[in-house]
Amino acid sequence: MKVSATSARPLHLAGVLILAVFWGLNWPAVKIALNEISPWTFRAIGLTLAGIALAMAALIRGDKLSVSRREVAPLILAGLLTIAGFNLFLAFAQLLAPTSRAVIVTFTMPVWAVIFARIFLAEPLNWQRMVGVGLGLAGLAALASPLVASGGLNVGLLYALCGGVSWALGSVVTKKWPIDAAPLTVASWQLLTGAACAIGGMLLFEGIPVYHALAESTVLALLYHVVVALVMAYLLWFAILPHVPLGVASLGTLLVPAIGVGSATMLLGERPTAMDYVGLCLITLAALSILLPSKRARPA
């Protein structure tokens, strides 16, 4: 049954805003945790614990964790792109670039999704989407131009861009080869796929982690990342999604970069420049243009 915006309860709409806060505050939390935990190990811990927790939640709900053989390959590919690539690229992005800039560059995701959907799915590129792509590219130019002029463009922002591209490619894979399974089951396997990739990278590049005492802020940041930004956020997402239109839920994520930039300013002491704010506004408008339904679009 189609869910309309007017039929959604205020409590469910509030859940969309809570999700944006959960994910927005996750950016400084990750930055703090990476001060003492190496990136491969950090992602291995977070994705493994979150994947196991969601799998247990799926079983408690009575969902089956099995998928058909023909769905295994696209499920793993989507997990590698949407979870492993996205999270690992962002971990290195935050190590090498200011969090406020990394979050803005990463949230060009809808722009790349539109471009890849045109290339790989032959989806039409209407005027609304073209405006969104143009605004997104203008936002990137606004962010990059002063950095290029001053020679301050670093590889961290390239990692952030790769994270957004990886997520967009994963969304195209998910759309091209949809999985006939419960959403929590799909999310669980994708997280565990990302965890397996992170564990492999950890063993290859960092070795078996050696326990050492961590600062209280690091422990709290890690707990927030796993418990709130991954487990609770996923469970909340799947709890409210049946009660609000997907478009409304997606538009709610537009608050994430603004919250990420604001929280990085308050918690990390970062000071975004005027061009950072211009880039944030342009990229937010780009996502808004892409995510808003077209007036001529047929009802779902």
C-alpha positions as MATLAB code, in Angstrom:
seq = 'MKVSATSARPLHLAGVLILAVFWGLNWPAVKIALNEISPWTFRAIGLTLAGIALAMAALIRGDKLSVSRREVAPLILAGLLTIAGFNLFLAFAQLLAPTSRAVIVTFTMPVWAVIFARIFLAEPLNWQRMVGVGLGLAGLAALASPLVASGGLNVGLLYALCGGVSWALGSVVTKKWPIDAAPLTVASWQLLTGAACAIGGMLLFEGIPVYHALAESTVLALLYHVVVALVMAYLLWFAILPHVPLGVASLGTLLVPAIGVGSATMLLGERPTAMDYVGLCLITLAALSILLPSKRARPA';
ca = [
       0.000    0.000    0.000;
       1.290    3.428   -0.923;
       2.041    5.716    2.004;
       1.210    9.404    1.625;
       2.952   12.239    3.387;
      -0.323   13.368    4.937;
      -1.013    9.914    6.406;
       2.364    9.727    8.155;
       2.112   10.338   11.885;
       4.133   13.170   13.448;
       6.006   10.539   15.478;
       7.209    8.825   12.306;
       8.204   12.129   10.715;
      10.097   12.959   13.904;
      11.897    9.662   13.433;
      13.264   10.956   10.113;
      14.726   13.976   11.889;
      16.194   11.782   14.636;
      17.868    9.673   11.966;
      19.454   12.775   10.464;
      20.820   13.712   13.892;
      22.139   10.177   14.481;
      23.987   10.146   11.151;
      25.095   13.771   11.314;
      26.740   13.376   14.734;
      28.419   10.197   13.513;
      30.914   12.249   11.490;
      32.735   13.833   14.454;
      32.391   10.547   16.364;
      34.298    8.707   13.622;
      36.954   11.438   13.551;
      37.475   11.153   17.309;
      37.680    7.351   17.225;
      40.214    7.399   14.396;
      42.610    9.383   16.580;
      43.482    6.135   18.390;
      42.029    3.301   16.299;
      43.476    2.560   12.861;
      40.944    2.790    9.988;
      40.800   -0.870    8.934;
      40.461   -2.032   12.529;
      37.855    0.622   13.282;
      35.687   -0.432   10.351;
      36.192   -4.125   11.109;
      34.928   -3.630   14.666;
      32.005   -1.399   13.744;
      30.692   -3.307   10.733;
      31.064   -6.727   12.383;
      29.198   -5.761   15.545;
      26.492   -3.916   13.597;
      26.047   -6.775   11.123;
      25.666   -9.342   13.908;
      23.221   -7.099   15.800;
      21.016   -6.577   12.720;
      21.101  -10.293   11.896;
      19.897  -11.050   15.439;
      17.172   -8.407   15.098;
      16.059   -9.993   11.817;
      15.804  -13.425   13.449;
      13.862  -11.994   16.397;
      11.425  -10.457   13.902;
      11.026  -13.839   12.265;
      12.822  -12.879    9.035;
      14.814  -15.525    7.203;
      18.491  -14.831    6.647;
      18.733  -17.072    3.578;
      18.706  -15.739    0.005;
      18.594  -17.588   -3.297;
      21.850  -18.559   -5.026;
      21.303  -16.163   -7.912;
      21.003  -13.275   -5.451;
      24.273  -13.970   -3.611;
      26.545  -12.255   -6.175;
      24.553   -8.978   -6.454;
      24.103   -8.934   -2.666;
      27.868   -9.223   -2.120;
      28.631   -6.669   -4.851;
      26.185   -4.170   -3.339;
      27.719   -4.780    0.092;
      31.231   -4.182   -1.240;
      30.211   -0.895   -2.854;
      27.540    0.513   -0.525;
      29.051   -0.606    2.782;
      32.719   -1.602    2.400;
      33.814    0.963   -0.190;
      31.715    3.771    1.264;
      32.846    3.287    4.879;
      36.509    2.564    4.160;
      36.928    5.501    1.803;
      35.329    7.784    4.381;
      37.572    6.535    7.170;
      40.668    7.517    5.202;
      38.987   10.741    4.069;
      38.512   11.828    7.662;
      42.096   10.957    8.505;
      43.429   13.205    5.758;
      40.871   16.011    5.405;
      38.706   18.206    7.655;
      35.482   16.406    8.564;
      33.349   19.390    7.516;
      34.704   19.276    3.959;
      34.651   15.476    3.758;
      30.961   15.328    4.650;
      30.053   17.939    2.020;
      31.956   16.150   -0.757;
      30.544   12.761    0.242;
      26.962   13.951   -0.024;
      27.268   14.397   -3.769;
      25.984   10.783   -3.700;
      22.614   11.571   -5.362;
      24.417   13.364   -8.199;
      26.551   10.324   -9.039;
      23.545    8.030   -8.603;
      21.661    9.982  -11.283;
      24.640    9.857  -13.657;
      25.217    6.131  -13.166;
      21.500    5.362  -13.435;
      21.546    7.077  -16.821;
      24.618    5.132  -17.964;
      23.839    1.669  -16.596;
      20.036    1.648  -16.236;
      19.097    3.949  -19.130;
      16.973    6.062  -16.778;
      15.815    9.354  -18.327;
      17.751   12.485  -17.425;
      14.988   15.096  -17.174;
      15.511   18.806  -16.598;
      15.106   18.436  -12.834;
      17.889   15.874  -12.609;
      20.110   17.854  -14.964;
      19.712   20.887  -12.695;
      20.679   18.701   -9.745;
      23.784   17.403  -11.519;
      24.772   20.953  -12.473;
      24.321   22.230   -8.922;
      26.299   19.306   -7.541;
      29.223   19.921   -9.877;
      29.072   23.631   -9.073;
      29.222   22.762   -5.375;
      32.316   20.634   -5.923;
      33.901   23.470   -7.899;
      33.137   25.894   -5.064;
      34.867   23.582   -2.601;
      37.842   22.789   -4.808;
      38.647   26.163   -6.393;
      40.194   27.909   -3.341;
      42.024   24.707   -2.369;
      43.497   24.320   -5.848;
      44.492   27.997   -5.928;
      46.291   27.697   -2.586;
      47.736   24.259   -3.259;
      45.789   22.841   -0.326;
      43.831   20.192   -2.214;
      44.618   16.897   -0.498;
      43.931   13.250   -1.192;
      41.437   13.092    1.682;
      38.795   14.895   -0.361;
      39.450   12.483   -3.223;
      38.719    9.627   -0.813;
      35.484   11.369    0.199;
      34.506   11.695   -3.458;
      35.298    8.016   -4.027;
      33.089    7.156   -1.044;
      30.140    8.982   -2.591;
      30.780    7.353   -5.970;
      31.028    3.903   -4.355;
      27.683    4.373   -2.604;
      26.045    5.538   -5.837;
      27.344    2.521   -7.757;
      26.029    0.280   -4.995;
      22.591    1.854   -5.268;
      22.592    1.163   -9.018;
      23.500   -2.488   -8.367;
      20.678   -2.754   -5.823;
      18.210   -1.281   -8.294;
      19.352   -3.405  -11.232;
      19.332   -6.678   -9.271;
      16.838   -6.303   -6.401;
      17.014   -8.891   -3.626;
      13.818  -10.752   -2.751;
      14.374  -10.765    1.005;
      13.399   -8.794    4.081;
      15.147   -5.380    4.285;
      16.846   -6.276    7.576;
      18.184   -9.456    5.997;
      19.653   -7.506    3.085;
      21.149   -4.901    5.420;
      22.638   -7.598    7.662;
      24.396   -9.394    4.825;
      25.636   -6.153    3.295;
      27.112   -5.051    6.637;
      28.716   -8.458    7.142;
      30.127   -8.309    3.611;
      31.651   -4.949    4.460;
      32.926   -6.414    7.732;
      34.629   -9.306    5.922;
      36.344   -6.836    3.588;
      37.454   -4.652    6.512;
      38.766   -7.665    8.449;
      40.743   -8.799    5.406;
      42.235   -5.325    4.991;
      43.013   -5.150    8.699;
      44.923   -8.452    8.644;
      46.724   -7.510    5.426;
      47.701   -3.921    6.216;
      47.586   -3.616   10.013;
      47.872   -7.143   11.398;
      46.014   -8.567   14.363;
      45.095   -5.636   16.620;
      46.904   -5.454   19.947;
      44.780   -4.320   22.861;
      45.766   -1.042   24.458;
      43.963    1.343   26.745;
      41.892    3.932   24.917;
      40.907    7.409   25.988;
      37.379    7.750   27.321;
      36.428    9.983   24.378;
      37.577    7.305   21.926;
      35.538    4.587   23.661;
      32.447    6.791   23.740;
      32.884    7.700   20.054;
      33.234    4.026   19.093;
      30.149    3.090   21.119;
      28.166    5.910   19.526;
      29.250    4.844   16.044;
      28.285    1.184   16.535;
      25.254    1.393   18.814;
      23.621    4.628   17.664;
      24.794    5.470   14.131;
      24.702    1.881   12.846;
      22.442   -0.426   14.868;
      19.847    2.001   16.252;
      19.790    4.064   13.056;
      19.180    1.026   10.837;
      16.476   -0.311   13.138;
      14.812    3.112   13.270;
      15.025    3.443    9.477;
      13.244    0.133    8.892;
      10.714    0.906   11.634;
       9.594    4.228   10.136;
       9.975    3.411    6.440;
       6.601    1.599    6.154;
       4.886    4.662    7.619;
       6.401    7.507    5.590;
       6.952    7.904    1.839;
      10.445    6.899    0.748;
      10.900   10.361   -0.773;
      10.208   12.038    2.569;
      12.630    9.694    4.331;
      15.281   10.369    1.686;
      14.778   14.133    1.859;
      15.281   13.913    5.615;
      18.851   12.785    4.974;
      19.546   16.207    3.447;
      19.944   17.431    7.014;
      22.870   15.057    7.586;
      25.610   17.164    5.940;
      24.414   20.322    7.689;
      24.409   18.532   11.054;
      27.770   16.951   10.237;
      29.338   20.334    9.443;
      27.761   21.978   12.502;
      28.818   19.208   14.877;
      32.360   19.184   13.428;
      32.521   22.897   14.140;
      31.337   22.509   17.736;
      33.004   19.221   18.733;
      36.194   19.257   16.669;
      36.847   22.990   16.553;
      36.859   23.098   12.749;
      36.162   26.431   11.044;
      34.579   26.005    7.599;
      35.343   28.778    5.124;
      32.781   30.831    3.214;
      33.340   28.643    0.143;
      32.684   25.538    2.247;
      29.256   26.920    3.091;
      28.639   27.822   -0.557;
      29.530   24.256   -1.534;
      27.264   22.880    1.199;
      24.308   24.962   -0.024;
      24.844   24.041   -3.686;
      25.214   20.317   -3.000;
      22.168   20.330   -0.696;
      20.137   22.056   -3.417;
      21.437   19.484   -5.911;
      20.212   16.601   -3.772;
      16.910   18.384   -3.168;
      16.383   18.828   -6.910;
      17.126   15.152   -7.552;
      15.132   13.689   -4.666;
      12.005   15.809   -5.044;
       9.447   13.981   -7.173;
       8.797   15.432  -10.612;
       5.335   16.892  -11.173;
       4.978   14.679  -14.226;
       6.173   11.546  -12.468;
       3.647    8.737  -12.312;
       2.460    7.714   -8.861;
       4.398    4.786   -7.389;
];
